[in-house]
């Protein structure tokens, strides 16, 4: 039996999409890198020219380019920003398949027949996306999605490239043969094959199918098929999204958050009705506020379960209050003018879920549902930042090891707590953490100042913390961070102190004094 024939595919690649989603502008971008867990996950071309690479540790990237701008990588933002692009592609070529944010595929047959050929179809897609502001798009056409993606990446390699590349039917193996094993994105397999003297896809494809399956299993056999150009994966079309967004316009600009919140109540109800007609609920929503100068202020909100009309109105109010606060604190007059009048509000569901997953139980709501309603009610009274949830983060100081996120929002942890953090405090940790650090006065007998030598020796032992006698102490333990960066460098020594009232303290001594990090209870 011969190999299954690979389907002709058009793959659209948007270079450096995470950077475009984070920065909100088309390339070229200033030197910028996205970081997740202390590792660079994406970087601009201008950063790559200075030696910054994906997979580098944050410190290595900064040493390669000290002026590099670093931002946390929010993968959900990548997805949200790519949704309008998918809708644009669907409007001209239905049946688009999302491979990942910044990469989409569709079958060549229909669009090629419509435009009179594969190259003309690629040119038409590039033209449509270019008019919408995505001129950097590259299109690859080949047998199977894997080969078409690599063709799209190759299309942007040359300065005179038209922005698309077409690999004729049956020539996928020849196109793939000289490419390195790294394009399979399987580092362990690539390392093993390299030790066996195999460095290209063509050399890997030359191995016997049976031998590869016996040595590397079904996963290895799948990769072997890709190397041979035998990608037979069928695309899964993405159905068009229902039109769920609703807008409210005001003839006279409104400047009070309560006025606007009251005016959009019917709009929120209309969104809920549209969701109910589609048998879905909204778990993530984007709210766009348009002022009388035409500027649009957008923010995306998450919900721990699903939004109702009151929740949507609350988010509108909180966004208005946040905008008003930012405008009031702005130094220039133009920014302060931004909130003088809102003429339009748009509520657009971003993520939906099947309504059947959110139906109340037969005998009423469970404990989690009652807790959610109670916490949401408190948040409505106190404001968006009034109720927060905690998540563990990496770090050396106690304040760095916690991330507080408003109730309903998805926490973004920039520092991986699973990574080693030399100098961090082992368990048990203080039950009360002071954020920011609380200044305290720690002295020796008779109020003598305590000096710490280079090797951690003390000029005298701690005897007083504020006005309480110290009856026990341990330390010092040195803490050093970012020694290579004068702006972020932190150094000090930690102590554990027990006062006469049997209160245990964790304190930090630095060049600018003594600070209480936390207290044990």
BELHUKA-V479629 format. One record per backbone hydrogen bond with DSSP energy under -1.0 kcal/mol. CO is the residue of the C=O (numbers start at 1). NH is the residue of the N-H. Records with the same first field share a line. If there is no record, write none. Layout:
BEGIN
CO->NH + NH
END
This chain:
BEGIN
7->144
8->108
9->142
10->106
11->140
12->104
13->138
16->20
17->21
18->22
19->23
20->24
31->69
32->44
33->71
34->41 + 42
35->73
36->39
38->58
39->36
40->55
42->34
44->48
45->49
47->50 + 52
48->51
53->56
56->40
57->61
58->62
59->63
60->64
61->65
65->68
69->33
71->35
74->78
75->79
76->80
77->81
78->82
79->83
82->86
83->87
84->88
85->89
86->90
87->91
89->92 + 93
96->238
97->105
100->103
102->14
103->99 + 100
104->12
105->97
106->10
108->112
109->113
110->114
111->115
112->116 + 117
117->121
118->122
119->123
120->124
121->125
122->126
123->127
124->128
125->129
126->130
127->131
128->132
129->134
130->133
134->137
138->13
139->165
140->11
141->167
142->9
144->148
145->149
146->150
147->151
148->152
149->153
150->154
151->155
154->157
158->161
163->139
165->141
168->171
171->175
172->176
173->177
176->179
177->202
179->201
180->183
181->184
182->185
186->190
187->191
188->192
189->193
190->194
191->195
193->198
194->197
199->181
200->204
201->205
202->206
204->207
208->212
209->213
210->214
211->215
212->216
213->217
216->220
217->221
218->222
219->223
220->224
221->225
222->226
223->227
224->228
225->230
226->229
242->244
246->347
248->345
254->342
256->260
257->261
258->262
259->263
260->264
264->268
265->269
266->270
267->271
268->272
269->273
270->274
271->275
272->276
273->277
274->278
275->280
276->279
279->355
281->353
282->307
283->303
284->350 + 351
285->301
286->348
287->299
288->346
289->297
290->343 + 344
291->294
295->291
297->289
299->287
301->285
308->312
309->313
310->314
311->315
312->316
313->317
314->318
315->319
316->320
317->321
318->322
319->323
320->324
321->325
322->326
323->327
324->328
325->329
332->336
333->337
335->338
337->340
341->292
342->254
343->250
344->290
345->248
346->288
347->246
348->286
351->283 + 284
353->281
354->357
355->358
361->364
366->370
367->371
368->372
369->373
370->374
371->375
372->376
373->377
374->378
375->379
376->380
377->381
378->382
379->383
383->386
387->407
389->405
391->403
398->401
401->393
403->391
405->389
406->409
415->394
416->419
421->424
432->519
438->516
441->466
443->463 + 464
444->447
448->444
451->459
453->456
457->453
463->470
464->443
465->468
468->465
469->500
472->498
474->496
477->494
479->492
481->490
482->485
485->489
490->481
492->479
493->509
494->477
495->507
496->474
497->505
498->471 + 472
499->502
503->499
504->520
505->497
506->517 + 518
507->495
508->515
509->493
510->513
513->510
514->440
515->508
516->438
517->434
518->506
519->432
END
